[in-house]
Amino acid sequence: MTDFFASTAYGLEELLKNELIELGATDCQIVQGGLYFQGDDRLLYQSLLWSRLASRILLPLATFSIQRDQDLYLGAQEIDWLNLFSIDNTFSVHFKGMNNAIRNTQYGALKVKDAVVDHFMKQQNDRPSVSTSRPDIRIHVFLQGDKAHISLDLSGAQGLHQRGYRAQGGQAPLKENLAAAIIMRSGWQKGTPLVDPMCGSGTLLIEAAMMAADQAPGLKRSHWGFQAWKGFDPVLWGDLLKKAQLRAADGLKNTAPYFFGADQDPQAIRIAKNNVREAGLEDLIKLSVQEVSQLVVNFPLINLWDKKSAGTLVCNPPYGERLSSEPELMVLYTTLGRVMKTVFGGWKASIFSGSSDLLSFLSLRADRQFKAKNGALDCYQKNYSLRDDPLTIPAEDFANRLRKNSRQRVKWAQKEGIDCYRLYDADLPDYNVALDRYGDKVILQEYKAPKTIDEKKARRRLQDMIQASLAVLKLAPNQLILKIRQPQSGKQQYVKLAQKEELVLVKEYHARLWVNLTDYLDTGLFLDHRLTRQMLAKLSQGKDFLNLFAYTGSATVHAGLGGARSTTSVDMSRTYLEWAKKNLNTNGLTGSRHRFIQEDCFTWLQHQKDEQFDFIFLDPPTFSNSKRMKSTFEVQRDYLLLIKTMKTLLRPQGKLIFSCNKRGFHLDLSQIAFLGFEAKDLSRQTESMDFAHHRPMHHCWLLTKKNKEPKQPCH
């Protein structure tokens, strides 16, 4: 009997032990990341050919102490390398670990390589060549503390998880041996249906189908690390390989096509189909392009089996380390949980994720839980028994209010000629969120709960609101966008949440405006200013219009469509000005009459001497700070100076609409009069019905320039 070592992903050691014992291994001793075992040559080849869980299988050669770097060289040179491989074979050294003597893995590998070469030179006056890409012999060195463990890697250049079927992996693919472990732990029984609704490149389905069809995972490998080893028995290997091929052929004939996968990404499905074809399993695995929410009403693959035959849903959804941000994933997991309950009642389910918090958004109680590593990431696998119960919508009070609001506002919005509006605005104190509709998309903004609220309770309430919103508004997961709002100040208010840069076109009266629903907290269109913009359109006809702090230019669009003689939009941000240009171009507002100026608004004001306007829209930020600004701006502190600076820009009887969103803002009417303006409060007049039940979202005044200079007020 010979000693061997099999490595695997952390957390799979016990599962691997059971697999190797079933193959015939004895004296198994688990260590972190693998196990030592004993067996003969037959067991060795069977393990290499049939293990679905092992990453590599090593033949230990020597263990010795390392106190100085030369100890590594001397210890490696004492191994009888000529008895292991020929001078005609290529080799490489893979080195893992460091200590005080060996502080660099490349240096450690070089010392062992030198020892091997010098050993051959001493014995035969010649040396084998090194190959880093596909060596005949792979030497594995593991330095743990002061002990060096040198082994022959019988797997070869590629780990055993590389079965040979994966032509492409797609984004963030699972390793095949981890996928096999997920299937083994899922509770799936051979001969029953298995569904992966977010199958990606198809690894889970392929591994399950290989198990069902008795396909040896190593059958398609063309290169092994033992074929140049002098202990290799080609006759025994050939016999075992032939038997595995016969079993594979019989397995394909006798396995039902009960494997079904879907993914919303057509490219992922193309990759999955290629991988399935490479694995020779195209008759067993059926794939379709489909979003997870569509499985509720339209999953054609379900009709391919007797629904009385309960199966298993297995899934590895995204979990933050790949592809998506957490708010998106909260919605996705909520949708997945809803699908599991509505479509797969009576089934079992197993979900593998790197986030236990996201798993809680499934709103299901797990029967069992396992832990494993996916690379360096701690992951969780939870198994569920899905009851065949009618789906109930949680947060009934919230759901009823949202349903009522939606019915009323859909009709109102159609009458108004808008498709972007607020559906819900913290109407109920226990459900502190806002929901805004933009066309067929809805943004759910959660106002971050205070520290006095239990975090688990707040998260549970958010889960309920996501579920209710999806159900009441009949949304797919990509139609509900979740954002967490908290107080923003300084540079934080412009920090990007994502990098999608996807603009959506919405309708507001006669204007069509581009919004970005994902990348920032704000979308580029302040819905509470809708009536202000409508007023701008009515007052701008024949006027020279200035939009200061223009943002994305939506106010300029309305002024232009209202018949403004000219428009000037000033903003410090190049991004927002480009966005404003796009908005104007979309509405046919082009040419020299429409100017865009990228400059700090305060600096621009100081340099204006001769140019004047009939109508100005002034909606400054509550607070602003930028590299281009010489100082900060705070609206309550600085608004009078700003309005005073703008006075010279207005023609006689010129009008200025001043607006701000600062809570508790106070406009000093006496100072406004002293500056030469008549003021009319428009705050309530510019408040739309979808914002009417709360305190005003903004303060708004119409300031009209007087013809005569006022007398200084008495104090």
C-alpha positions in Angstrom: 0.0 0.0 0.0 1.2 3.5 -0.9 0.6 6.8 0.9 -1.1 9.5 -1.2 -2.5 13.0 -0.5 -5.7 14.4 -2.1 -6.3 18.2 -2.0 -9.7 19.8 -2.2 -11.5 23.1 -1.5 -11.7 24.0 2.2 -14.9 22.6 3.7 -15.1 19.6 1.3 -12.6 17.4 3.2 -15.2 15.1 4.8 -17.1 14.7 1.5 -13.9 13.8 -0.3 -13.0 11.3 2.4 -16.3 9.5 1.9 -15.8 9.5 -1.9 -12.3 8.0 -1.7 -13.4 5.3 0.8 -16.1 4.3 -1.6 -13.5 4.0 -4.3 -11.4 1.7 -2.0 -9.1 4.1 0.0 -8.0 3.1 3.5 -6.4 4.9 6.5 -7.9 8.3 5.5 -6.7 11.2 7.7 -8.3 14.6 7.2 -6.2 17.8 7.3 -7.3 21.3 6.3 -7.7 21.4 2.6 -7.4 17.7 1.9 -6.6 14.2 3.3 -3.9 11.5 3.4 -5.0 8.0 2.3 -3.5 4.7 1.4 -4.1 2.5 -1.6 -2.6 0.4 -4.4 -2.1 1.4 -8.0 -5.6 0.4 -8.9 -7.0 2.7 -6.2 -4.7 5.5 -7.4 -5.9 5.4 -11.0 -9.5 5.0 -9.9 -9.2 8.1 -7.7 -7.6 10.1 -10.5 -10.2 9.0 -13.0 -13.3 9.0 -10.8 -12.9 11.6 -8.0 -15.3 14.4 -8.5 -14.1 16.4 -5.5 -10.3 16.2 -5.4 -8.3 19.1 -6.8 -5.1 17.2 -7.1 -3.6 13.8 -6.0 0.0 13.8 -4.8 2.6 11.1 -4.2 4.6 12.3 -1.1 8.3 11.9 -1.6 10.0 13.6 1.3 9.5 15.8 4.4 12.3 17.6 6.1 13.1 20.6 8.2 14.1 24.0 6.7 16.1 26.3 8.9 18.0 28.1 6.1 17.5 28.2 2.4 20.3 25.7 1.7 18.3 23.1 3.6 15.7 23.1 0.9 18.3 22.5 -1.8 20.0 19.7 0.1 16.8 18.0 1.1 15.5 18.1 -2.5 18.8 16.8 -3.9 18.6 13.7 -1.7 15.5 12.4 -3.4 16.1 9.7 -6.0 14.8 11.6 -9.0 16.2 9.2 -11.5 13.9 6.5 -10.1 10.9 8.8 -10.7 11.4 10.2 -14.2 13.7 10.2 -17.2 16.2 12.8 -18.3 14.1 13.1 -21.5 11.1 14.3 -19.6 10.3 17.9 -18.9 9.4 19.1 -15.4 8.2 22.1 -13.4 8.2 23.0 -9.7 5.1 24.4 -8.0 6.0 26.0 -4.7 3.5 27.0 -2.0 4.2 28.6 1.4 7.0 30.8 3.0 9.0 31.0 6.2 11.9 33.0 7.6 14.4 31.0 5.4 12.3 31.0 2.2 10.5 34.3 1.8 9.6 34.1 -1.9 7.8 31.2 -3.6 9.7 31.8 -6.9 13.0 31.6 -5.0 11.8 28.4 -3.3 10.8 26.8 -6.7 14.2 27.8 -8.1 16.1 26.1 -5.3 14.2 22.9 -5.8 14.7 23.1 -9.6 18.4 23.5 -9.1 18.5 20.5 -6.8 16.7 18.3 -9.3 19.0 19.5 -12.2 22.2 19.0 -10.1 21.0 15.5 -9.1 20.7 14.5 -12.8 24.0 16.2 -13.7 25.8 14.4 -10.9 24.3 11.0 -11.9 24.2 11.3 -15.7 26.2 14.4 -16.6 23.0 15.7 -18.3 19.8 17.4 -17.2 16.1 17.4 -18.0 14.5 20.5 -19.4 12.0 22.8 -17.6 8.6 23.4 -19.0 6.1 25.8 -17.3 3.2 25.3 -19.6 2.7 21.5 -19.9 5.4 19.6 -18.2 5.6 15.8 -18.2 6.4 15.8 -14.5 5.0 18.3 -11.9 6.8 18.6 -8.6 4.8 20.0 -5.7 6.4 21.6 -2.7 4.5 22.8 0.3 6.3 24.7 3.0 4.5 24.7 6.3 6.3 26.3 9.2 9.8 24.8 9.2 8.7 21.7 7.3 9.0 21.2 3.6 6.8 18.5 2.0 7.9 17.5 -1.5 5.5 15.4 -3.7 5.0 14.2 -7.2 1.7 15.7 -8.6 0.1 12.8 -10.4 -2.7 15.0 -11.7 -0.4 17.0 -14.0 -0.3 20.6 -15.1 -4.1 21.0 -14.8 -6.1 20.3 -11.6 -8.5 17.4 -11.5 -11.4 19.9 -11.5 -10.6 20.7 -15.1 -12.6 18.0 -16.8 -12.0 19.1 -20.3 -15.6 20.1 -21.2 -15.4 23.8 -20.3 -14.6 25.7 -23.6 -15.6 28.9 -21.9 -16.5 29.7 -18.4 -18.5 32.9 -18.6 -18.2 35.4 -15.7 -17.3 34.1 -12.2 -17.7 30.4 -13.0 -17.7 27.7 -10.3 -14.9 25.2 -10.2 -16.2 21.8 -11.3 -15.3 20.0 -8.1 -17.1 22.6 -6.0 -20.1 22.3 -8.3 -20.0 18.5 -7.8 -20.0 19.0 -4.0 -22.9 21.4 -4.2 -24.9 18.7 -6.1 -23.9 16.0 -3.6 -25.0 18.1 -0.7 -28.2 19.4 -2.3 -30.2 16.2 -1.6 -30.9 15.6 -5.3 -31.7 12.0 -6.1 -30.7 10.5 -9.4 -33.6 9.9 -11.7 -35.5 13.0 -10.6 -35.6 16.4 -12.3 -32.9 19.0 -11.5 -33.4 22.7 -12.4 -30.9 25.6 -12.3 -32.8 28.8 -13.0 -29.6 30.9 -13.1 -27.3 28.3 -14.7 -24.6 30.6 -16.1 -22.1 28.4 -18.0 -24.0 25.3 -16.9 -21.4 23.8 -14.5 -23.9 22.6 -11.9 -26.1 20.9 -14.5 -23.2 19.2 -16.3 -21.8 17.9 -13.0 -25.2 16.5 -12.0 -25.8 14.9 -15.4 -22.3 13.3 -15.4 -23.1 11.7 -12.0 -26.5 10.5 -13.3 -25.0 9.1 -16.5 -22.0 7.4 -14.8 -19.5 9.6 -16.6 -16.0 9.4 -15.0 -15.0 13.1 -14.5 -11.4 12.4 -15.8 -12.5 10.6 -18.9 -12.0 13.5 -21.3 -8.6 14.5 -20.0 -5.8 14.0 -22.5 -2.8 14.7 -20.3 -1.9 13.3 -16.9 1.0 13.8 -14.5 1.6 10.1 -14.0 2.2 9.1 -17.7 5.9 10.0 -17.5 6.3 8.7 -14.0 8.4 5.5 -13.9 5.9 3.9 -11.5 3.1 4.2 -14.2 1.3 0.9 -15.1 -0.1 1.6 -18.6 -1.8 -1.9 -18.9 -3.7 -1.3 -15.6 -4.5 2.2 -16.6 -5.7 1.2 -20.1 -8.0 -1.5 -18.5 -9.6 1.0 -16.1 -10.0 3.6 -18.8 -11.8 1.1 -21.1 -14.2 0.1 -18.3 -14.9 3.7 -17.6 -15.7 4.3 -21.3 -18.1 1.4 -21.3 -19.9 2.6 -18.2 -20.2 6.1 -19.7 -21.8 4.7 -22.9 -24.3 2.6 -20.9 -25.0 5.5 -18.6 -25.9 7.9 -21.5 -28.4 5.3 -22.9 -30.1 4.7 -19.5 -30.4 8.3 -18.2 -33.5 10.4 -18.5 -33.2 13.9 -19.8 -34.2 15.5 -16.5 -31.8 18.4 -16.4 -33.1 21.9 -17.1 -31.3 25.3 -17.0 -32.2 28.9 -17.7 -30.3 32.2 -17.6 -31.3 35.8 -18.6 -28.0 36.2 -20.5 -28.1 34.9 -24.0 -24.3 34.8 -24.1 -24.2 32.7 -20.9 -26.6 30.2 -22.5 -24.5 30.0 -25.7 -21.4 29.2 -23.5 -23.4 26.7 -21.5 -24.6 24.9 -24.7 -21.0 24.7 -25.9 -19.9 23.2 -22.6 -22.8 20.7 -22.6 -21.8 19.7 -26.2 -18.2 19.3 -25.2 -19.3 17.1 -22.3 -21.4 15.0 -24.7 -24.6 15.6 -22.7 -26.7 17.6 -25.1 -29.4 14.8 -25.1 -29.8 15.1 -21.3 -29.6 18.9 -20.6 -32.1 21.4 -21.9 -31.3 25.1 -21.8 -33.3 28.3 -22.4 -32.8 32.1 -22.3 -35.1 33.2 -19.5 -35.3 35.6 -16.6 -35.8 34.0 -13.2 -39.1 35.9 -12.7 -40.5 34.5 -15.9 -40.4 31.0 -14.5 -43.4 32.0 -12.4 -45.7 32.0 -15.5 -43.7 30.8 -18.4 -41.1 28.2 -17.9 -41.5 25.9 -21.0 -39.0 23.3 -19.7 -41.3 22.4 -16.8 -43.8 20.9 -19.2 -41.1 18.3 -20.2 -41.7 16.2 -17.1 -44.5 14.9 -15.0 -45.0 17.6 -12.5 -46.0 15.0 -9.9 -42.4 13.9 -9.9 -40.8 16.3 -7.5 -37.3 17.3 -8.2 -34.6 19.7 -6.9 -33.8 23.3 -7.7 -30.1 24.0 -7.4 -28.7 27.4 -7.9 -25.5 29.5 -7.5 -26.9 33.1 -7.8 -24.6 36.1 -7.8 -23.5 37.3 -4.4 -21.7 40.6 -4.6 -18.2 39.3 -5.3 -19.3 38.9 -8.9 -21.4 40.7 -11.5 -23.8 42.8 -9.3 -24.2 45.2 -6.5 -25.9 44.3 -3.2 -29.2 46.3 -3.7 -29.7 44.6 -7.1 -29.1 41.2 -5.5 -31.6 41.8 -2.7 -34.2 42.1 -5.3 -32.9 39.1 -7.2 -32.9 36.8 -4.2 -36.4 38.0 -3.2 -37.6 37.1 -6.7 -35.9 33.8 -6.6 -37.5 33.0 -3.2 -40.9 33.9 -4.7 -40.3 31.6 -7.7 -39.2 28.8 -5.5 -42.5 29.0 -3.5 -44.9 29.5 -6.5 -43.5 27.2 -9.2 -41.6 24.6 -7.2 -43.9 23.7 -4.4 -43.3 20.2 -3.1 -39.7 20.2 -4.4 -36.4 20.5 -2.6 -34.0 23.4 -3.2 -30.4 24.1 -2.5 -28.9 27.6 -2.9 -25.1 28.3 -2.7 -24.1 31.8 -1.9 -21.3 33.9 -0.5 -23.7 36.0 1.6 -25.9 34.6 4.4 -27.6 38.1 4.5 -28.7 37.7 0.8 -29.9 34.2 1.5 -32.3 35.7 4.1 -34.0 37.5 1.3 -35.3 34.2 0.0 -37.6 34.3 3.1 -37.4 30.6 3.5 -36.3 28.5 6.5 -33.4 26.1 5.7 -33.4 22.5 6.7 -29.7 22.1 6.5 -26.6 24.4 6.0 -23.1 23.7 4.8 -20.0 25.8 4.5 -17.3 25.8 1.9 -14.8 28.1 0.3 -15.2 29.4 -3.3 -11.6 30.5 -3.8 -10.9 32.8 -0.8 -14.5 33.5 -0.2 -16.5 31.9 2.7 -19.7 30.5 1.2 -22.9 28.9 2.5 -25.1 26.3 1.0 -28.6 26.1 2.4 -31.2 23.3 1.6 -34.9 23.9 1.7 -38.1 21.9 1.6 -40.6 23.9 -0.5 -44.2 23.6 0.6 -46.9 23.6 -2.0 -48.8 26.5 -0.3 -50.5 29.5 -1.9 -48.3 32.5 -2.1 -49.0 35.3 0.4 -47.9 38.8 0.1 -46.1 40.1 3.2 -46.4 43.6 4.7 -50.2 43.6 4.0 -50.7 47.2 5.1 -47.9 48.4 2.8 -49.1 46.2 -0.1 -52.6 47.6 0.2 -51.5 51.2 0.3 -49.2 50.7 -2.7 -51.9 48.9 -4.6 -54.3 51.8 -3.9 -51.7 54.5 -4.8 -50.8 52.7 -8.0 -54.4 52.4 -9.2 -55.0 56.1 -8.6 -51.7 57.4 -10.0 -51.6 55.4 -13.2 -54.8 57.0 -14.3 -53.7 60.5 -13.1 -50.3 60.1 -14.9 -51.9 59.1 -18.1 -54.2 62.1 -18.0 -51.2 64.4 -17.2 -49.0 62.9 -20.0 -46.2 61.7 -17.8 -44.7 58.3 -17.1 -42.4 59.2 -14.2 -43.9 59.9 -10.8 -43.9 58.9 -7.1 -45.9 55.9 -6.2 -45.3 55.8 -2.4 -43.5 58.2 -0.1 -43.2 56.8 3.4 -47.0 56.9 3.7 -47.0 54.4 6.6 -44.5 55.1 9.4 -43.4 51.4 9.7 -42.5 51.3 6.0 -40.1 54.2 5.5 -39.4 53.9 1.7 -40.1 55.9 -1.4 -41.1 54.2 -4.7 -40.7 56.1 -8.0 -41.9 54.9 -11.3 -39.8 55.7 -14.5 -41.6 54.1 -17.4 -41.6 50.4 -16.8 -39.0 50.6 -14.1 -39.5 51.3 -10.4 -36.9 52.6 -7.9 -37.4 51.6 -4.3 -35.4 53.9 -2.0 -35.0 52.9 1.6 -34.3 55.6 4.0 -31.6 54.1 6.2 -33.0 53.1 9.5 -31.7 54.9 12.7 -29.4 53.0 14.9 -32.2 52.6 17.5 -34.0 50.2 15.1 -32.9 46.5 15.3 -30.9 45.7 12.2 -32.5 42.3 11.7 -35.9 43.8 12.1 -35.1 46.5 9.5 -33.7 44.0 7.1 -36.8 41.8 7.4 -39.1 44.7 6.8 -37.1 45.6 3.7 -37.4 42.0 2.5 -41.2 42.3 2.9 -41.4 45.5 1.0 -39.4 44.2 -1.9 -41.6 41.1 -2.1 -44.8 43.2 -1.9 -43.5 45.7 -4.5 -42.6 42.9 -7.0 -46.0 41.2 -6.5 -48.3 44.3 -6.4 -46.6 46.1 -9.3 -46.0 42.8 -11.2 -42.3 43.6 -11.8 -39.5 41.5 -13.0 -36.4 41.7 -10.8 -34.6 43.9 -13.4 -37.5 46.3 -13.2 -37.2 47.0 -9.5 -34.1 49.0 -8.5 -33.2 49.2 -4.9 -31.2 52.1 -3.4 -30.3 52.9 0.2 -30.6 56.6 1.0 -28.7 58.2 3.9 -27.6 61.8 4.6 -25.2 62.9 1.9 -22.7 65.7 2.2 -19.8 67.2 0.3 -18.2 64.9 -2.3 -20.4 61.9 -1.1 -23.5 63.3 -2.8 -21.9 62.5 -6.3 -20.3 59.2 -5.5 -21.2 56.5 -8.1 -23.1 53.5 -7.0 -22.5 51.6 -10.2 -20.9 51.9 -13.6 -23.7 50.8 -15.9 -24.1 54.1 -17.7 -27.5 53.0 -19.0 -29.9 55.8 -19.8 -33.7 55.4 -20.0 -35.9 57.8 -21.9 -39.0 59.0 -20.0 -41.9 61.3 -20.8 -42.8 64.5 -18.9 -45.6 66.5 -20.6 -44.2 67.4 -24.0 -40.6 66.7 -23.0 -38.6 63.5 -23.4 -35.8 63.2 -20.9 -33.0 60.8 -20.2 -32.6 59.3 -16.7 -29.9 57.1 -15.2 -31.7 54.8 -12.7 -28.7 52.9 -11.4 -25.4 54.7 -11.2 -26.2 57.5 -8.7 -28.6 58.0 -5.8 -30.3 60.6 -8.0 -31.6 59.8 -11.5 -30.9 63.1 -13.2 -34.6 64.2 -12.9 -36.0 65.6 -9.7 -39.7 64.5 -9.8 -40.8 66.9 -7.1 -39.8 69.8 -9.5 -42.2 68.6 -12.2 -44.7 71.5 -11.9 -41.8 74.0 -11.5 -40.5 72.9 -14.9 -44.0 73.1 -16.3 -44.2 76.7 -15.1 -40.8 77.4 -16.7 -42.3 76.3 -20.0 -45.2 78.7 -19.6 -43.1 81.7 -18.6 -40.3 81.3 -21.1 -41.9 82.1 -24.4 -39.9 84.7 -26.3 -37.5 85.0 -23.4 -33.7 84.7 -23.1 -33.4 82.0 -20.4 -30.6 81.2 -18.1 -30.4 77.9 -16.2 -27.7 78.2 -13.5 -26.6 74.9 -11.8 -28.2 73.3 -14.8 -27.6 69.7 -13.8 -29.0 67.5 -16.6 -30.8 70.4 -18.3 -34.4 69.2 -17.8 -35.5 72.7 -16.9 -33.7 74.0 -20.0 -35.6 71.5 -22.1 -39.0 72.7 -20.8 -38.0 76.4 -21.3 -36.9 75.6 -24.9 -40.1 73.7 -25.7 -42.0 76.6 -24.1 -40.7 78.9 -26.8 -37.6 80.5 -25.2 -35.7 82.8 -27.6 -32.4 81.4 -26.3 -31.2 79.2 -23.5 -27.9 79.2 -21.6 -27.1 76.3 -19.3 -24.2 76.6 -16.8 -22.8 73.8 -14.7 -19.4 72.8 -13.4 -19.8 69.1 -14.4 -18.8 68.0 -17.9 -20.8 64.8 -17.3 -24.0 66.7 -16.5 -23.6 69.2 -19.4 -23.1 66.3 -21.9 -26.3 64.8 -20.4 -28.1 68.2 -20.8 -27.0 68.4 -24.5 -28.4 64.9 -25.0 -31.7 66.0 -23.5 -32.0 69.1 -25.6 -31.0 67.2 -28.8 -33.6 64.5 -28.1 -36.2 67.3 -28.0 -35.0 69.0 -31.2 -33.5 71.9 -29.4 -30.3 72.4 -31.4 -28.2 75.2 -32.8 -26.4 78.3 -31.5 -29.5 79.5 -29.7 -28.8 76.9 -27.0 -25.5 77.4 -25.2 -23.7 75.1 -22.7 -21.0 76.5 -20.4 -18.9 74.3 -18.2 -17.7 76.5 -15.3 -18.1 77.0 -11.6 -21.3 79.0 -11.5 -19.9 81.5 -9.0 -16.8 82.2 -11.1 -19.0 82.5 -14.2 -21.2 85.0 -12.4 -18.3 87.2 -11.4 -17.1 87.5 -15.0 -20.5 88.4 -16.5 -20.8 92.1 -17.2 -22.8 92.9 -20.3 -25.0 89.9 -21.0 -28.5 89.9 -19.6 -31.5 87.6 -19.5 -35.3 87.9 -19.1 -35.8 84.7 -17.1 -33.4 82.8 -14.8 -33.9 79.5 -13.0 -31.8 79.2 -9.9 -31.9 75.8 -8.2 -28.5 75.6 -6.3 -27.4 72.5 -4.4 -27.9 72.6 -0.6 -24.2 72.1 -0.2 -21.4 72.0 -2.7 -17.7 71.3 -2.6 -15.4 70.5 -5.6 -11.8 70.7 -6.6 -12.8 73.4 -9.1 -14.4 75.6 -6.4 -12.3 77.9 -4.3 -14.6 77.5 -1.3 -17.7 75.6 -0.2 -21.3 76.7 -0.8 -24.1 76.3 1.7 -27.5 77.6 0.5 -28.9 79.1 3.7 -25.6 80.9 4.4 -24.9 82.1 0.8 -28.2 82.5 -1.0 -28.5 86.3 -0.6 -25.0 86.8 -2.0 -25.9 84.6 -4.9 -29.1 86.4 -5.7 -27.4 89.8 -5.4 -24.7 88.7 -7.8 -27.3 87.6 -10.3 -29.3 90.8 -10.1 -27.3 92.6 -12.8 -28.0 89.7 -15.2 -31.7 90.4 -15.2 -33.3 92.9 -17.5 -36.0 95.3 -16.0 -39.0 93.3 -15.0 -37.0 90.1 -15.4 -38.0 87.1 -13.4 -36.1 84.6 -11.4 -37.4 81.3 -10.0 -35.4 80.4 -6.9 -35.7 76.9 -5.5 -34.0 74.8 -2.9 -34.5 71.6 -1.1 -32.9 72.4 2.3 -35.2 71.4 5.1 -36.1 74.4 7.3 -34.8 76.9 4.8 -35.9 80.5 5.5 -36.1 83.2 2.9 -35.6 86.7 4.4 -38.2 88.7 2.5 -37.0 92.1 3.8 -33.5 91.4 2.4 -35.0 90.2 -0.9 -37.0 93.4 -1.1 -33.8 95.4 -0.3 -32.1 93.6 -3.2 -34.9 95.0 -5.5 -37.1 92.0 -5.9 -40.8 91.3 -5.3 -41.2 87.7 -4.0 -44.1 85.3 -4.5 -44.0 81.9 -2.7 -44.7 79.1 -5.2 -43.9 76.2 -2.9 -47.4 74.8 -2.7 -48.3 75.8 -6.2 -45.4 73.7 -7.6 -46.2 70.7 -5.4 -47.6 67.8 -7.5 -50.3 65.5 -6.2 -47.8 62.6 -5.8 -45.9 64.7 -3.3 -48.8 66.5 -1.7 -49.4 64.6 1.5 -46.1 65.4 3.1 -44.2 68.6 4.0 -43.1 70.4 0.8 -40.1 68.6 -0.8 -38.8 72.0 -1.9 -39.1 75.7 -1.4 -39.8 77.8 -4.4 -40.2 81.6 -5.0 -40.8 83.7 -8.1 -38.7 86.8 -7.8 -39.5 89.7 -10.1 -37.0 92.5 -10.5 -38.3 96.0 -9.6 -37.7 99.0 -11.9 -36.6 101.3 -9.1 -33.9 100.7 -6.5 -35.6 100.3 -3.1 -34.8 102.3 0.0 -32.6 100.6 2.7 -34.8 99.0 5.3 -34.9 100.5 8.8 -33.7 98.3 11.7 
